[in-house]
Amino acid sequence: MERLKLKIIKPEFKKKSVRSYVLRIGRMTHRQRLAFDHHWLNYGVSLHDGLFDSSLQFSRNAPQVLEIGFGMGESLFKMTQLEPEKDFIGIEVHLPGVGRLINSAGEHKLKNLKVYMADAKDVLEDCIIDDSLHRIQIYFPDPWHKKKHNKRRLIQSEFIDFLRFKMEIGGVIHLATDWKNYAEQMLKVMENAEGYKNLAGQGNYSVRPNFRPITKFESRGKRLGHGVWDLLYTRAS
């Protein structure tokens, strides 16, 4: 009798008009503006470039870390220096943050960073190859704290299911938030997601790993008594 083969069906991510962010152009400093003239060609990647070729972009094959929404880029910049053996891909739509990050990268002549200035969902759908990411990190995403806006939160079941297939088996997704209500939602979504294993044990939050630097924003929040919750899950299947 022929053995039946079970096939894992990868979910297709349905792009929706509801965005998880508001485009904030912000006021750029002179240095941030110059960064686009001097460093974007070295660090910027476009959706029009098609599938991301790591060997072409970084001239090597190394573990790839993708950060969605790096803000002003403070922690991502530190990680590129703390983990030079890894290659980092950052996604952000906030122009001042992108400018600041690529300016710092250019000044330090970083070789392990590339940046997309586009919607993360578009980048993931059109550019990131399945089973290619060693780690995905989403730190302090917009909490959309009003209940009527909760649907705009990035961490939803459909999105998490989609992200799983972008990671290699054994890859890690790392979430962090300073909003307790959002942390509870994140935990619920991740605990119910198929193919993930909680590295801290079922139903538990994780201790902040050493590879996530503490930003000035986070330090200020802690001084004011704000909590921070980290969640780390590995792709088990």
Stockholm file with secondary structure:
# STOCKHOLM 1.0

chainA/1-237         MERLKLKIIKPEFKKKSVRSYVLRIGRMTHRQRLAFDHHWLNYGVSLHDGLFDSSLQFSRNAPQVLEIGFGMGESLFKMTQLEPEKDFIGIEVHLPGVGRLINSAGEHKLKNLKVYMADAKDVLEDCIIDDSLHRIQIYFPDPWHKKKHNKRRLIQSEFIDFLRFKMEIGGVIHLATDWKNYAEQMLKVMENAEGYKNLAGQGNYSVRPNFRPITKFESRGKRLGHGVWDLLYTRAS
#=GR chainA/1-237 SS CCCCCCCCCCCCCCCCSCCSSCCCCCCCCHHHHHHHHHHHHHHEECGGGCSCCHHHHHSSCCCEEEEECCTTSHHHHHHHHHCTTSEEEEECCCHHHHHHHHHHHHHTTCSSEEEECSCHHHHHHHTCCTTCEEEEEEESCCCCCSGGGGGGCSCCHHHHHHHHTTEEEEEEEEEEESCHHHHHHHHHHHHHSTTEEETTCTTCCBCCCTTSCCCHHHHHHHHTTCCCEEEEEEECC
#=GC SS_cons         CCCCCCCCCCCCCCCCSCCSSCCCCCCCCHHHHHHHHHHHHHHEECGGGCSCCHHHHHSSCCCEEEEECCTTSHHHHHHHHHCTTSEEEEECCCHHHHHHHHHHHHHTTCSSEEEECSCHHHHHHHTCCTTCEEEEEEESCCCCCSGGGGGGCSCCHHHHHHHHTTEEEEEEEEEEESCHHHHHHHHHHHHHSTTEEETTCTTCCBCCCTTSCCCHHHHHHHHTTCCCEEEEEEECC
//
